[in-house]
Amino acid sequence: MIKPYSLIEIEWYDAAYAINAGWRTEQDANCWFNEQVIYKESGYYLKQNNNFILICGGYFQDKTGNGKQVSGIRVIPTGCIKNIKTVK
């Protein structure tokens, strides 16, 4: 189990999209199918459930008593995750 605010490195399969692809043959489309876009990022673990993991790029303790403030929020579908490791 990962503790909240642990620094993690996460790899996941991202969607691929060819903005200027236009009409292509099915054979061309199959080439895209074989290409894997693997995204890698480090961030601070916030929480997860069966569907998503929530991380942030930075945080600090709010001095006004409102808890922590976070920035760079990213929600990643758990079904896309290839690997997660805690950074020491």
Rosetta silent file (secondary structure, phi, psi, omega in degrees, C-alpha in Angstrom):
SEQUENCE: MIKPYSLIEIEWYDAAYAINAGWRTEQDANCWFNEQVIYKESGYYLKQNNNFILICGGYFQDKTGNGKQVSGIRVIPTGCIKNIKTVK
SCORE:     score description
SCORE:     0.000 S_00000001
   1 L     0.000  134.300 -178.716    0.000    0.000    0.000 S_00000001
   2 L   -91.249  132.477  179.226    1.317    3.421   -0.960 S_00000001
   3 L   -79.518  142.732  176.832    1.159    6.130    1.699 S_00000001
   4 L   -55.324  140.404  179.742   -0.413    9.484    0.754 S_00000001
   5 L    71.922   13.743  170.171    2.133   12.079   -0.424 S_00000001
   6 L   -72.216  141.130  175.537    4.736    9.425   -1.227 S_00000001
   7 E   -78.730  125.133 -178.731    6.777   10.353   -4.278 S_00000001
   8 E  -126.917  159.567  169.998    6.064    7.791   -6.992 S_00000001
   9 E  -116.132  127.400 -175.854    7.051    7.084  -10.577 S_00000001
  10 E  -126.419  137.243  175.832    4.193    5.829  -12.690 S_00000001
  11 E  -118.981  134.714  176.578    4.130    4.412  -16.217 S_00000001
  12 E  -145.782  158.223  177.044    0.925    3.999  -18.176 S_00000001
  13 E   -81.251  121.510 -179.680   -0.278    3.299  -21.677 S_00000001
  14 E  -100.100  157.536  177.528   -1.589    6.507  -23.182 S_00000001
  15 L   -72.284  145.869  177.068   -4.006    6.852  -26.063 S_00000001
  16 L  -110.635  141.930 -179.535   -2.549    7.589  -29.484 S_00000001
  17 L  -147.820  127.595  177.878   -4.219    9.907  -31.970 S_00000001
  18 L   -98.666  104.174 -174.377   -3.025   11.045  -35.394 S_00000001
  19 L   -65.174  -32.130 -177.685   -4.450   14.519  -35.862 S_00000001
  20 L  -110.765   22.670 -174.410   -3.542   14.715  -39.561 S_00000001
  21 L   -68.792  -36.248 -177.286   -3.985   11.055  -40.439 S_00000001
  22 L    61.462 -159.448  179.418   -7.067   11.468  -42.655 S_00000001
  23 L   -75.944  133.867 -179.986   -8.400    8.373  -44.382 S_00000001
  24 L  -135.095  163.517  175.326   -6.079    5.387  -44.255 S_00000001
  25 L   -75.342  161.979  176.765   -6.213    1.734  -45.190 S_00000001
  26 H   -61.193  -34.342  177.612   -6.968   -0.859  -42.548 S_00000001
  27 H   -62.082  -42.326  175.815   -3.347   -2.025  -42.917 S_00000001
  28 H   -61.137  -41.558  179.396   -2.145    1.487  -42.000 S_00000001
  29 H   -62.389  -36.718  179.393   -4.458    1.440  -38.975 S_00000001
  30 H   -63.575  -30.115  175.638   -2.948   -1.864  -37.864 S_00000001
  31 H   -62.947  -39.015  177.149    0.468   -0.179  -37.698 S_00000001
  32 H   -65.127  -36.464 -178.817   -0.977    2.230  -35.108 S_00000001
  33 H   -60.755  -34.607 -178.442   -2.353   -0.702  -33.157 S_00000001
  34 H   -82.356  -13.228  178.649    1.147   -2.097  -32.708 S_00000001
  35 L   -84.729  126.807  178.115    2.589    1.234  -31.511 S_00000001
  36 L  -107.774  126.408  175.626    2.483    1.637  -27.747 S_00000001
  37 E   -98.009  108.821  179.646    2.586    5.094  -26.244 S_00000001
  38 E  -107.601  120.746 -178.246    4.009    4.705  -22.747 S_00000001
  39 E  -101.339  137.177  179.751    3.906    7.818  -20.616 S_00000001
  40 E  -127.127  134.006 -178.848    6.158    8.122  -17.565 S_00000001
  41 E  -151.402  150.401  172.143    5.787   10.696  -14.812 S_00000001
  42 E  -106.894  146.850  178.924    6.766   11.301  -11.215 S_00000001
  43 E  -170.018 -179.914  179.340    4.352   12.807   -8.726 S_00000001
  44 E   -99.025  125.671 -179.353    2.962   12.619   -5.236 S_00000001
  45 E   -68.285  130.481  175.210    0.449    9.863   -4.582 S_00000001
  46 E  -107.255  -57.421  176.790   -2.874   11.104   -3.222 S_00000001
  47 E  -169.850  172.085  175.482   -5.272    8.151   -3.481 S_00000001
  48 E  -153.903  161.091  171.848   -6.730    5.486   -5.735 S_00000001
  49 L  -134.502 -162.714 -178.575   -9.741    3.241   -6.172 S_00000001
  50 L   -67.920  -19.277 -174.319  -10.564    0.401   -8.574 S_00000001
  51 L  -107.911  -31.572 -172.237  -10.870    2.809  -11.502 S_00000001
  52 E  -142.406  156.395  168.854   -8.409    5.669  -11.020 S_00000001
  53 E  -119.677  140.042 -178.390   -5.230    6.832   -9.312 S_00000001
  54 E  -114.796  123.183  177.117   -4.875   10.478   -8.269 S_00000001
  55 E  -129.347  165.349  175.646   -1.432   12.134   -8.149 S_00000001
  56 E  -138.308  159.620 -178.350   -0.173   15.704   -7.968 S_00000001
  57 L   -85.901  -22.822 -179.475    3.005   17.471   -9.015 S_00000001
  58 E  -163.463  160.097  178.339    3.478   19.468   -5.835 S_00000001
  59 E  -156.866  161.137  171.419    1.948   20.252   -2.459 S_00000001
  60 E  -152.415  157.661  178.096    2.425   22.329    0.675 S_00000001
  61 E   -79.340  121.898  179.600    0.831   22.593    4.089 S_00000001
  62 L   -72.378  125.578 -177.772   -1.622   25.508    4.157 S_00000001
  63 L   -74.119  -10.824 -178.053   -0.831   27.776    7.140 S_00000001
  64 L   -89.645    2.982  178.420   -4.491   28.847    7.467 S_00000001
  65 L    88.751   12.928  179.740   -5.618   25.429    8.686 S_00000001
  66 L   -92.446   15.173 -178.976   -7.200   24.277    5.438 S_00000001
  67 L    84.949 -152.738  179.856   -4.956   21.215    5.104 S_00000001
  68 E   -89.481  148.368  171.567   -2.616   20.695    2.177 S_00000001
  69 E  -105.031  135.560 -178.714   -2.730   22.595   -1.097 S_00000001
  70 E  -123.679  154.274  175.856   -1.927   20.557   -4.244 S_00000001
  71 E  -140.273  166.074  179.500   -1.110   21.469   -7.837 S_00000001
  72 L    64.052   46.658 -175.981   -0.515   19.626  -11.100 S_00000001
  73 L   -72.423  134.640  177.231   -3.378   17.191  -10.485 S_00000001
  74 E  -136.160  132.238  175.282   -3.528   14.132  -12.726 S_00000001
  75 E  -112.450  123.836 -175.996   -6.133   11.337  -12.723 S_00000001
  76 E  -120.267  129.681  175.843   -5.003    8.150  -14.490 S_00000001
  77 E   -62.546  131.037 -177.143   -7.256    5.153  -15.253 S_00000001
  78 H   -64.506  -28.238  178.891   -5.914    2.140  -13.338 S_00000001
  79 H   -66.892  -15.587 -179.663   -6.538   -0.137  -16.335 S_00000001
  80 H   -94.870   -9.453 -173.030   -3.877    1.816  -18.262 S_00000001
  81 E   -74.361  129.218  177.435   -1.160    1.535  -15.604 S_00000001
  82 E   -94.465  -42.151 -175.532    1.897   -0.486  -16.545 S_00000001
  83 E  -158.913  143.346  172.132    4.038    0.091  -13.441 S_00000001
  84 E  -132.531  133.407  173.534    4.135    2.101  -10.221 S_00000001
  85 E  -139.546  145.879  176.552    7.160    2.387   -7.952 S_00000001
  86 E   -80.336  133.515  178.673    7.905    4.467   -4.896 S_00000001
  87 L   -88.426  129.002 -178.281   10.900    6.776   -5.327 S_00000001
  88 L   -90.882    0.000    0.000   13.302    6.584   -2.409 S_00000001
